[in-house]
Amino acid sequence: MAWRHIGVYGYRRDFLLAFAALEPGVLEQIEKLEQLRALERGYRIRVVASVAPSLEVDTPEDLARANRVAAANH
């Protein structure tokens, strides 16, 4: 089984201010994932599984497809 990542983040103001002041950690620099900055310093991140399908938007063609889907749903 494969898992996909949908990055929707919500932060409390006090955490966001503290997080913004932190220097990127080793893992964040290697993986280019800012959530690793929090994990490296002992913060917890809540993860929720979803059964809803998602669109990947990595190319101009993907963006055009996503725009068509969004327009059809409104």
C-alpha distances in whole Angstrom, upper triangle without the diagonal:
4,7,10,14,16,19,22,24,27,30,33,36,37,34,33,37,36,33,35,37,35,35,31,30,29,25,26,28,26,22,24,23,25,23,24,27,27,25,27,30,28,28,25,22,21,17,17,13,14,13,16,15,16,18,18,21,22,25,28,27,24,26,28,26,25,29,29,26,28,31,30,29,32
4,7,10,13,16,19,21,25,27,31,33,34,31,31,34,33,30,32,34,32,32,28,27,26,22,23,25,22,19,21,19,22,20,21,25,25,22,25,28,27,26,23,20,19,16,15,12,13,13,14,13,14,15,15,18,18,21,25,24,20,23,25,23,22,26,26,24,25,29,28,27,30
4,7,10,13,15,18,21,23,27,30,31,28,27,31,30,27,28,31,29,29,26,25,24,21,20,23,21,18,19,17,19,17,18,22,21,20,22,25,24,23,20,17,16,12,12,9,10,11,12,12,12,14,13,16,17,20,24,23,19,21,24,22,20,24,25,22,23,27,27,25,28
4,7,10,13,15,19,21,25,28,29,26,25,29,28,25,26,29,27,27,24,24,24,20,19,22,20,16,17,15,17,16,17,21,20,19,22,24,24,22,20,16,15,12,12,10,10,11,11,10,9,10,10,13,14,17,20,20,16,18,21,19,17,21,22,19,20,24,24,22,25
4,6,9,12,15,18,22,24,25,22,21,25,25,21,23,26,24,24,21,21,21,18,16,19,18,14,14,12,14,12,14,17,17,16,19,22,21,19,17,13,13,10,10,10,10,12,12,11,9,11,10,12,13,17,20,20,16,17,21,19,17,20,22,20,20,24,24,22,25
4,6,9,13,16,20,22,24,21,20,23,24,21,22,25,24,24,22,22,23,20,18,21,20,17,16,13,14,13,15,18,18,18,21,23,22,20,17,14,13,10,10,10,9,12,11,10,8,9,9,11,13,17,19,19,15,16,19,17,15,18,20,17,17,21,21,19,21
4,6,10,13,16,19,21,18,16,20,20,17,18,21,20,21,19,20,21,18,15,18,19,15,14,11,11,10,13,15,15,15,18,20,20,17,15,12,11,10,11,12,12,15,14,14,11,12,11,12,14,17,20,21,17,17,20,19,16,19,21,19,18,22,23,21,23
4,7,10,14,16,18,16,15,18,19,16,17,21,21,22,20,21,23,20,18,21,21,18,16,13,13,11,15,16,15,16,20,20,20,17,15,11,11,10,10,12,12,15,14,15,12,14,14,14,17,20,21,22,19,18,21,20,17,19,22,19,18,21,23,20,21
4,7,10,13,15,12,11,15,16,13,14,18,17,19,18,19,21,19,16,19,21,18,16,13,11,9,13,14,12,14,17,18,17,14,13,9,9,10,11,14,15,18,17,18,16,17,17,18,19,23,24,26,22,21,24,24,20,22,25,23,21,24,26,23,24
4,7,10,12,10,9,13,14,13,14,17,18,20,19,21,23,21,19,22,24,21,19,16,13,12,15,15,13,15,18,18,17,14,13,10,10,12,13,16,17,20,19,21,19,20,21,21,23,26,27,29,25,24,27,27,23,24,27,25,23,26,27,25,25
4,6,8,7,6,10,11,10,11,14,15,18,18,19,22,21,18,21,24,21,19,16,13,12,15,14,12,14,17,16,16,12,12,10,11,14,15,19,20,23,23,24,22,24,24,24,25,28,30,32,28,27,30,30,26,27,30,28,26,29,31,28,28
4,6,5,6,9,10,10,12,15,16,19,19,21,24,23,21,24,26,24,22,19,16,15,17,16,13,16,19,17,16,13,13,12,13,16,18,21,23,26,26,28,26,27,27,27,29,32,33,35,32,30,33,33,30,31,34,32,29,32,34,31,31
4,5,5,6,9,10,11,13,15,18,19,21,25,24,22,24,27,25,23,20,17,16,19,17,15,18,20,18,18,15,16,15,17,20,21,25,26,30,29,30,28,29,29,29,30,33,34,36,33,31,34,35,31,32,35,33,30,33,35,33,32
4,6,5,6,9,10,11,13,17,18,20,24,23,21,24,27,25,23,21,17,16,18,16,13,17,18,16,16,13,15,15,17,20,23,26,28,31,31,33,31,32,31,31,32,35,36,39,36,34,37,38,34,35,38,36,34,37,39,36,35
4,5,5,6,8,10,11,14,15,17,20,20,18,21,23,22,20,17,14,12,15,12,10,13,15,12,13,10,11,12,14,17,20,23,25,29,29,30,28,29,29,29,30,33,34,36,33,32,35,36,32,33,36,35,32,35,37,35,35
4,5,5,6,9,10,13,14,16,20,19,17,19,22,21,18,16,12,12,14,12,10,14,16,14,15,12,13,13,15,18,20,24,25,29,28,29,27,28,27,26,27,30,31,34,31,29,33,33,30,31,34,32,30,33,35,33,33
4,5,5,7,9,13,14,17,20,21,18,20,23,23,20,18,14,14,16,13,12,16,17,15,16,14,16,16,19,22,24,27,29,32,32,33,30,31,30,29,30,33,34,36,34,32,35,36,33,33,37,36,33,36,38,36,36
4,6,5,7,10,12,14,18,18,16,19,22,21,19,17,14,13,15,11,10,13,14,11,13,11,14,15,18,21,24,27,29,33,33,34,31,32,31,30,31,34,35,38,35,34,37,38,34,35,39,37,35,38,40,38,38
4,5,5,9,10,12,15,15,13,15,18,18,16,14,10,10,11,8,7,11,12,10,12,10,12,13,16,18,21,25,26,30,30,31,28,29,27,27,27,30,32,34,32,30,34,35,31,33,36,35,33,36,38,36,36
4,6,8,10,12,16,16,14,15,19,18,15,14,10,12,13,10,10,14,14,13,15,14,16,16,19,21,24,27,28,32,31,32,29,29,27,27,26,29,31,33,31,29,33,34,31,32,35,34,32,35,38,36,36
4,7,9,12,16,17,15,16,19,20,17,16,13,14,15,11,11,15,14,13,15,14,17,18,21,24,27,30,32,35,35,35,32,33,31,30,30,32,34,37,34,33,37,37,35,36,39,38,36,39,41,39,39
4,6,8,12,14,12,13,16,17,15,14,11,12,12,8,9,12,11,9,13,12,15,16,20,22,25,28,30,34,34,34,31,32,30,29,29,32,34,36,34,33,36,37,34,36,39,38,36,39,42,40,40
4,6,10,12,10,10,14,15,13,13,10,12,11,8,10,13,11,11,14,14,17,18,22,24,27,29,31,35,35,35,32,32,30,29,28,31,33,35,33,32,36,37,34,36,39,39,37,40,42,41,41
4,7,8,6,6,10,11,9,10,8,10,8,6,9,11,9,10,14,14,16,17,20,21,25,27,29,32,32,32,29,29,27,26,25,28,30,33,30,30,34,34,32,34,37,36,35,38,40,39,39
4,6,5,6,9,10,10,10,9,10,8,5,9,9,7,9,12,13,15,16,20,21,25,27,29,32,32,32,30,30,27,27,26,29,32,34,32,32,35,36,34,36,39,38,37,40,42,40,41
4,5,5,6,9,10,11,11,12,9,8,12,11,8,11,14,16,18,18,22,22,26,27,30,33,33,33,30,30,27,27,26,29,32,34,32,32,36,36,34,36,39,38,38,41,43,41,43
4,5,5,6,8,8,9,10,6,7,10,9,8,11,13,14,15,16,19,19,22,24,26,29,30,29,27,27,24,25,23,26,29,31,29,29,33,33,31,34,37,35,35,38,40,39,40
4,5,5,5,5,6,8,5,6,9,10,9,11,14,14,15,15,18,18,22,23,25,28,28,28,25,25,22,22,21,24,27,29,27,27,31,31,29,31,34,33,32,36,37,36,37
4,6,5,8,8,11,9,9,13,13,12,14,17,17,19,19,22,22,25,26,28,31,31,30,27,27,24,23,21,24,27,29,27,27,31,32,30,32,35,34,34,37,39,38,39
4,6,8,10,12,10,11,15,14,13,16,18,19,20,19,22,22,25,26,28,30,30,29,26,26,23,23,21,23,27,29,27,27,31,31,30,32,35,34,34,37,39,38,40
4,5,9,10,8,11,13,13,12,16,18,18,18,17,19,19,21,22,24,26,26,25,23,22,19,19,18,21,24,26,24,24,28,28,26,29,32,31,31,34,35,35,36
4,6,9,8,10,13,13,13,16,18,18,18,17,19,19,22,23,24,26,26,25,22,21,18,18,16,19,22,24,22,22,26,26,25,27,30,29,29,32,34,33,34
4,6,6,8,10,11,11,14,16,15,15,13,16,15,18,19,21,24,23,23,20,20,17,17,16,20,23,24,22,22,26,26,24,26,29,28,27,30,32,31,32
4,5,6,8,9,10,12,14,12,13,12,15,15,18,20,22,25,25,24,22,22,19,19,19,22,24,27,24,23,27,27,25,27,30,29,28,31,33,31,32
4,5,5,7,9,10,11,10,10,8,11,12,15,17,19,23,23,23,21,21,20,20,20,24,26,28,25,25,28,28,25,28,31,29,28,31,33,31,32
4,5,5,6,9,10,9,10,10,13,14,17,19,21,25,25,25,23,24,22,22,22,25,28,30,27,27,31,31,28,30,33,32,31,34,36,34,35
4,6,5,7,9,9,11,11,15,16,20,22,24,28,28,28,26,26,24,24,24,27,30,32,29,29,33,33,30,32,35,34,33,36,38,36,37
4,6,5,7,5,7,8,12,14,17,20,23,26,27,28,25,27,25,25,25,29,31,33,30,30,34,33,31,33,36,34,32,36,38,35,36
4,5,5,5,6,7,11,13,16,19,22,25,26,27,25,27,25,26,26,29,32,34,31,31,34,34,31,34,36,34,33,37,38,36,37
4,6,7,10,11,15,16,20,22,25,29,30,30,28,29,27,28,28,31,34,36,33,33,37,36,34,36,39,37,36,40,41,39,41
4,6,9,11,15,17,21,24,27,30,31,32,30,31,30,30,30,34,36,38,35,35,39,38,36,38,41,39,38,41,43,41,41
4,6,10,13,15,19,22,25,29,30,31,30,31,30,31,31,35,37,39,36,36,39,39,36,38,41,39,38,41,42,40,41
4,7,10,13,17,20,23,26,27,29,27,29,28,29,29,33,35,37,34,33,37,36,33,35,38,36,35,38,39,37,38
4,7,10,13,16,19,23,24,26,25,27,26,27,28,32,34,35,32,32,35,34,31,34,36,34,33,36,37,35,36
4,6,10,13,16,20,21,22,21,23,22,24,25,28,31,32,29,28,32,31,28,30,33,30,29,32,33,31,32
4,7,10,13,17,18,20,19,22,22,24,25,29,31,32,28,28,31,30,27,29,31,28,27,31,32,29,30
4,7,10,13,15,17,16,19,19,21,23,26,29,29,25,26,29,27,24,27,29,26,25,29,29,27,28
4,6,10,12,14,14,17,18,21,23,26,29,29,25,25,28,26,23,26,27,24,23,27,27,24,26
4,7,9,11,12,16,17,20,22,25,28,27,23,24,27,24,22,25,26,23,22,26,26,23,25
4,5,8,10,13,15,18,21,24,26,25,21,22,24,22,19,22,23,19,19,23,22,20,22
4,6,9,13,15,19,21,24,26,25,21,22,24,21,19,22,22,18,19,22,21,19,22
4,6,10,13,16,19,22,23,22,18,19,20,17,15,18,18,14,15,18,17,15,18
4,7,10,13,16,18,20,18,15,16,17,14,12,16,16,12,14,17,16,14,17
4,7,10,13,15,17,16,12,13,15,12,10,13,14,11,12,16,15,14,17
4,6,10,12,13,12,8,9,11,9,7,10,11,9,10,14,14,14,16
4,6,9,11,10,7,8,11,10,8,12,13,12,13,16,17,17,19
4,6,8,8,5,5,9,9,7,10,12,12,13,16,17,17,19
4,7,8,6,7,11,11,11,13,15,15,16,19,20,21,23
4,5,5,6,9,10,11,12,14,15,16,18,20,21,23
4,5,5,6,9,10,11,12,14,15,16,18,20,21
4,5,5,6,9,10,11,13,14,15,17,19,20
4,5,5,6,9,10,11,12,14,15,17,19
4,5,5,6,9,10,10,12,14,15,17
4,5,5,6,9,10,11,12,14,16
4,5,5,6,9,10,11,13,15
4,5,5,6,9,10,11,13
4,5,5,6,9,10,11
4,5,5,6,9,10
4,5,5,6,9
4,5,5,7
4,5,5
4,6
4
